[in-house]
Amino acid sequence: MPRAPRLVDVSVPLQPGLATYPGNPEFELQPIKRVAAGGSSNVSRLVMGTHTGTHVDAPRHFFDDAAGVDTLALDLLIGRARVIDVPLRGGITEVHLAQAGLREDLRVLLRTPNSALWNSGEAFHQDYTYLTEQGAKYLVEQGVKVVGVDYLSVEQFKKAGAPAHRALLGDNVVIIEGLNLSDAEPGTYEMYCLPLRVTGADGAPARVVLKG
Amino acid sequence: MPRAPRLVDVSVPLQPGLATYPGNPEFELQPIKRVAAGGSSNVSRLVMGTHTGTHVDAPRHFFDDAAGVDTLALDLLIGRARVIDVPLRGGITEVHLAQAGLREDLRVLLRTPNSALWNSGEAFHQDYTYLTEQGAKYLVEQGVKVVGVDYLSVEQFKKAGAPAHRALLGDNVVIIEGLNLSDAEPGTYEMYCLPLRVTGADGAPARVVLKG
């Protein structure tokens, strides 16, 4: 008998100390009202960056006149996605992606050794696996419309000119960053990727869940 | 021929000036890096409350030892939901809910004249339609596990003791507040309600989408 589909939360928990890409706001949760202090309820303030934790990059992250995160098509953010294992440290090229055998997938999530970095303490790691410019262009040519990666940037750390971002966002490919794919075995899922609806923003934190 | 399912965004846009419940943090979007100012990309800071805009209340909103928003079951937040029209100003009682004819619905979204308040400017309106204590208890008795409302509180404004919240959250019913159901005709949908995964928080902003 086939097993029932399960829901896999591939979002990282938002809590103080969460690793963030250098220069981005750190996550904060501040008490506003507390029952324990005589308040009528518990209410808190959230402070974070548009690219903190699991988040979506909108084309406006690099291109001022391009789409903000609130205008990204829901029927791209929700739908069939494929998790591909890329057990590689360093730059992912078109060769690695061709080996992985894309099959007309609109949404591709790249599962790399990065996912283990989330469990290695709170520091930001600079030597994460990334997508090369050639790899990014290959995905665009294959018709991929949503690319997910399992650390805080699709790009090599501090790469001048951000060519992978530009290749993807310049073609209106949605980038999801900061996934933890540890619990998502390679295969096909239904993906629900819902960023906050922040008007005109360059990106937004998202909750991302896979069903399969 | 049946029409293709469509996706309805029932989340309110997060932007400066958004109405918030008094005492809650207002929404802010602040520039951190700007391409126009010579930055390598556009990056922003978000400031908001755990109960700002469309959001989920966790039991911890009222009960210190109860579940935080990060532990709410995904299979409650995702699944079949029914939108019920309640064309009423004031308090929704068990009589109104019984008339609406619940049919073993686990997830119920109450569509009231409140939804129009989102289009009436930025001020907070105190005279919104709310759920009475009796109405809340009726929903619990009917086995409802997720209740959504289309303004910033399920409760009458400044109601002492917050009995509707306590009846629902005390029974681990998930409350979704701040929906805009203007574009969601009454009927059955697949709901994707994904709050940010904020560890231990009393609530969190959410993106909520209906498919149907």
Interface residues (C-beta under 8 A of the other chain):
Chain A: L7 D9 S11 V12 P13 L14 Q15 G23 N24 P25 L29 I32 K33 V35 A36 S40 S41 N42 V43 S44 R45 L46 V47 M48 G49 T50 H51 G53 T54 R60 H61 F62 F63 D64 D70 L74 D75 I78 A162 H165 Y192 L194 P195 L196 R197 V198 T199 G200 A201 D202 G203 A204 P205 A206 R207 V208 V209 K211
Chain B: L7 D9 S11 V12 P13 L14 Q15 G23 N24 P25 L29 I32 K33 V35 A36 S40 S41 N42 V43 S44 R45 L46 V47 M48 G49 T50 H51 G53 T54 R60 H61 F62 F63 D64 D70 L74 D75 I78 A162 H165 Y192 L194 P195 L196 R197 V198 T199 G200 A201 D202 G203 A204 P205 A206 R207 V208 V209 K211
